[in-house]
Amino acid sequence: MATIKDVARLAGVGLGTASRVVSGKGAVSPATLAKVRKAIEELDFRPSHAARSLLSGTTQMIGVYIPVLKGTFYTPILQLIDTELRDNGLHMVVAFGYGQADARGQAIEGIEFLMQRGCDGIISMSTSLLDADIEAFTARGWKMVAVNHNFKGPSEQCFYVDHRQGGALAAATLLAQKHKHIAVIAGPSTAPDNVDRISGFMAELERCGIDTKKLWVAESDFSPEGGWSCAEELLKSGYHFTAVWCANDEMAVGALSFFQQAGIKVPEQVSVLGYDDTPSAEFTAPRLTSVHVPWRDVTLSGLNSLMNRCYGGERPVSRQYPVSVTHRASLAAASEGSRTRK
C-alpha cells in the first residue's frame, strides 16, 4: 500500500509539499499540484485514518453518548448522526451507560471514554449530567453539545425541546376528545424531560378544571416492559378511566400490548396517547396517536453546531422546535360506555 512518502518520491517533491496537497492546506504552485495529483493517481494512494488525522490535526471522529443501547428511540437518532457524519467524511463513535454507577456516573464515564479515544467533539444525550459536569468538561477544552437537556451554561451548547409545552399539548388533545377520567404512565421522576412533560400535562388539566389529585399516576422507566406492568396495575386498581397518556411511545407500546391481551379494545373502550412520535408509533396495533417531537431537527441542529465548532463552516442551526400531535387510530372520543374498570 502506497504511503505519502511514496507519493512525494514519485512526484519529485518534499514530504511537506505532498502533505499540503493531500490535506488541501497550504499553497503550492499549479505545476507542483498537478505532479502530486498525478502521483496520487498512479499509486492509487489512499491516506489512512491515522495519516488523515496527522495531516488535518483532527481525528475526524465525533463521539455520541446515549444512556441505553436498546429500544426504538435512540436507533433512528444514531442512524441520522452516522449518515450525516459519513456524508461529511467523518465517523461516529458511540458509548452508552454501563456498570454499577448511577446514571450520572455512567454518563461521565462514557463521555470520558469517548474523549480518551480522541474524538474531536461529543454529543451527549444524557439528562442526568449536572451543569457542573458540563462546565468541567468544557474547562478541559472539550467541544461538546447536549441534546435534550437544558443547561444553565452557554446556550450554544444546548439543544432541547419545550417538554412542558408538549405535556400541555397532550392534555389538550385528550380534553378535546372529552376525556376526563385519565390515567398517566410517567417516566422516571429523576429525568428532567419527564418532569417537564408531566408538569405541563397536569398544569393544562388544572387550568381546564380537572382535579389532578384524583388522577391515577404511576412512575415507570420509559420501557415497553414498564408500560405493560403499569397498564396491568391500572386495570387491577379499579380506577375508572377512558384514556391513558404515556410519557413516551415505548411505554405506550407496552400498554397497548397489555390491553390487547386483556381483551380491552383500543380506542373503543380506552384511548392511548404516546409521546415522541417515534417510528414504532406507525406500526402498533392500532397505530399510536402521539405528541410529535421533531427529534430529527433537534439532533441535526446539535450535530451541525458541533461540526461548525470542530471543523469550521456554517451548517444550519435552528433553535425553534415546535411540538404537534400526529393523530392515528389509538385515540377516539370518550363516552360513558367506554369507561373501563376492574
Summary of the structure (lengths in Angstrom):
residues: 342
radius of gyration: 25.6
end to end distance: 72.2
largest distance: 87.8
contacts: 1149
relative contact order: 0.11
helix: 48%
strand: 15%
